[in-house]
Amino acid sequence: MCLAVPMKIISISSDGSTGSADFDGVKRDVNLSLIENPCIGDYVIIHAGFAIEKFNVEEAEKQLALFRELAENVSDEGK
């Protein structure tokens, strides 16, 4: 099972096809070729290494908060 993760673009290659994205300090190289006009600071959904959709800031923050809550609940269960 794969999971699509919201991340923020933090760098873009000179040709615009790849870049780096961040989620709470976790950085990944991503393919940006499926996104129209990617910009540093954009929030995108990453699936299998590809940015597949842009998010507006408000929706991205909601999704990120849910991921953080999920991570906290999972780590609490392991105690």
N, C-alpha and C positions, 0 to 999 in steps of 0.2 A: 504494500500500500504506500502510495506517495502522498505527501502533504505539501500544499502550496503555502509559502510563507511570505508575509509582508516584510519588505526591506526597503531601506532608503539608499538611493544611488549616491555614492560618495566620490566616484571617479569614473571617467569615460575615456576610452582610447581615442587616439587622433582620428580614426576612421568612424567612430561612433558605433561600431558593431558589438563591442564588449566593454565591460567596466567592472567596477567593484561595488558591492552593496553591503550594508551593515544592518544588523539587528542586535541591539543591546551589546555591542562590542564584538559580536561574531561577524567576521567579514568573509565574503565569498566572491570569487570571480563569477561573473554572469554574462550571458549572451543577451545583448539588447536589440538584436536585429528584428524582433517581432513588435517592438514598441515604436510608435511614431514620435519623432523628435524627443528622445530621452534627454533629460537635463539633470545635472547634479542637484540633489535635494528632492527630486521626485520620489514618491513612494510607489513601489511596484510590487506585484505578486510574483514570486520566484517559484517555478516548478521545474524540477529536473535540470536546474542550471540555466533556465531561460526566464527572462522577464516576460510575462504573458499579458499583463494588464496594469495600467496606471490606476492609482488610488488618489482621491483627494485627501488632504491632510486630516480632516476630521474623521473620515472613515478609516484611514490608516491607523490613527491613534486608538480608535475603538478596537480594531482587530489586534493591534499590538498589546493592548491591555488584556484582552482575552487570552492571548498566548502566554503572557506573564502569569496570569492567574492559573492557567492550566499547569504551567511549569511549577508553580508553588505547590499546587495540590498534589502533583506527582511526587515532588521531593518530600512532602509531608507524609505521604503514604509509605515511603521507604524508611521512615524512622522507627 
